[in-house]
Amino acid sequence: MSTPTILSTKALQPAQRSRLLAAGFSVQSYNAVAAEALTFDMPAAPFQGIFTSQNAVAAFLSHEHLSTALPILEGVYCVGERSAQKLRKKGVLVHAVADSAADLEKILFSGRYALESSPLYYFCGNRHLPTLPNAFKAAKRPLNIRIVYETNGVEKAFDRPFEALFFFSPSGVAAFTENNKIGDAFVVAIGPTTAQAVAAHTKQYVVAKKP
């Protein structure tokens, strides 16, 4: 009997790979999405930040004027505990952490936070979901959008089927399915937005909050 093979569309951490190997799987991985940090202007006055991806956090923290922005950053709202941890390590006050942009929307408009205390800046990629911009527009509240990175799919054709596939973003789903079919593979989708993209190709999937 052949060993079932998992393909992850994002490079796995050594501990993650080890757990899968110990469970009896063969594991392949590649980065289906490449993110490139862009040049952008940091706010010059006190502000609050919103982050819905680790790539946005990485682009923000690598900015050449980060040292002048941090003292006037009054706190952030973000998706994902990993993003929150990276920001906390820089001394950033994290007001709230959510599992998805939709969940973060509920938190932001719950009335628990002083959103009007300073301008809100949404640091995101060129393919960001419209969830938060639409919510602020509907509520007639200002939201400053900063495109801080660009996402490009890495197209790669595989000459074999896989028993399981891991997808981490809608962009990863789009990049993989450009030259491959999901077929009978069982899919693990990280987050509800990724699951929506997967659902267009197969009904054999589960949604996980974390990798």
N, C-alpha and C positions, 0 to 999 in steps of 0.2 A: 504494500500500500504506500503510495507516494505521500510525501510530507506536504500538508497544505501551506500555500505561500500567501503571505500578506504583502501588499504593496502600499506603502505610505507615501502620500503626495507631499510630504514635508519631512525633512531629515529628523530622525528620532534621537532623543537623548540616549546615551549609553544605558542608563537604567531601564528606560522603556523597552529598548531593543532586547536587553537581557531577560526581562520578564516574559516577552513573547517567545524568545528562543527556549526558555525554560519550560514554557507551556507546550512545546512541541511544534512550533511553527517555524517555517523558513521565512525570513524577512528581507524585503527589498525596499529601498526608499530613495526618493529624489525630491528636489524642490521644484514643484510644478509652477510656483509663482516667484518671480524675482522683484524685489522692491528696491527702488533707487531714491535716496533722499534728494529733495529739491531745495533750491534756495528760496527762503521766505523771510518776511519781516516779522520780528518779534514785537509784541505790544510794547509801547513806550510808557504806558501808565498802568496803575494797578489793574489786575485782571484775574479772572477765573478760567480754568481750562477744562475741556472735555476731550477724552480720548476713548476711542472704541477699538483700537488695534495696537498691538505691540510695535508694529512698524512705525506708527505715528509717534509713539513714546520714544523709540530709538532716534527718529529724526529730530524730535524736539530736544532730547538730551545731548545730541551731538552738535547743536547749533553753536556757532562761534560766539554768539552773544548770550549764551546761557547764564553766565555768571551775573549779568546785569538784569536778566529776566527773573531769576529765582527770587530775589528779594521783594519783587512786586507781585509775585504770583500768590494770590490769596487762598488758593486751594483748587482741587480738581475733582472731577467726577469721571469715573472710567469703567470700562468693560474689562473684566478679567483680573484675577488676583495677581497674576504675574506682572501685568502692567503696573498695578498698584504697588507691588513690592519694589519695582525698579524706581518708581517715583519717590517712594518713601526713603529709599537709600540716599536720595539727593536732598532729603530734608523737606520734601513737598508734603503739604497737608492734604491727605486724601479724604474728602468729605463722604464719598459713597462709592461702592463697587457693585456692579451688576453683572449678570451672566450674558446679557445681550443688549443691543441697542434699544429694543422694545422695552425691556425691563428698566433700562436706565431712563427712558422717557417717563415711565411711571414714577420713578424716584424723583426726577427733576421737577415734575409738576405736582408732587404730593403736598407741597406747601411747607415742607419741613426745612427747606433751605432758602437762604436769602439770595435768590438769583439776581436781584436788581442791585445788590450792594456794589458790584463792579461789572464791567463788560465781560460777557462770556465769549470765549474763543473755542471753536471746534477745530482741533488739529486732526487732519484726516488725509486719506489718500485720494487720488483722482477717481477711483471707482467706489467711493464711499456710498453706502446706502442712503436713500432719502429720508429714512425714518425720523431722525432728529431735526433736520432742516424743515421738513414738512410739519412736524409737531410745533416748532417755534413759529412758523409762518401762520399756522392755524390759530395759535394762541395770541398772535400779533405781538410777539416778543422778539427783540433783536437777538441775532446770533451771528457772530463774526466767523466766517469760515476761512481757515488757512489750509491750503493744499500743501502738505509738507513732504509727501513722497508719491512716487509714481509706481503703479503695479503693472507688470507685464507677465503674461502667461508664457511658460516654457513648454513648447510643444515637443512631445517625444512619443514615438510609436513603439509599442511593445509587441513582440511576436508570439506572445503566449497569454492565455487567460490567467486570472488570479482568483483564488478562493475567497479572498477578502480584500477590501480597499478602504483606506483611511483618507477622508477628505477634511480639510481644515477651513476652507473658505469657498464661496461661490466661484471665485476666480480660479481656484484649483480644480474645481469640477469642470469648468469651461475649458481649461487648458488640457486636461486629460482626455475629455471626450471629443476634442478636436480631431484626434487621430486614433482613438481607441473606443471600444464599447465596454460598458460596465458588464453587460451580459448577465450571467448567473451569479456573479460575485455578491457576497454579502457585504454591505457597506456600513461603516461607522462614520457618521457625520458629526463633526464637532460644532455644536451650536445650532439653533433653530434656523438661522438664515442659510447656513450650509445645507441643512436638511431640505429646505425648500428647493434648492438647486438640484439636489440629488433626486428628489421626488419626480422630477421631470424625466428621469431616465430609468428608474427602478422603484419597485415597492419593497424590495428586500433591504431595509436599512433600519438602523436604530440611531437615536440622537444621544450624544454624550455632551456633558457640560465641559469636560476637560479631556485632554489626550490620555 
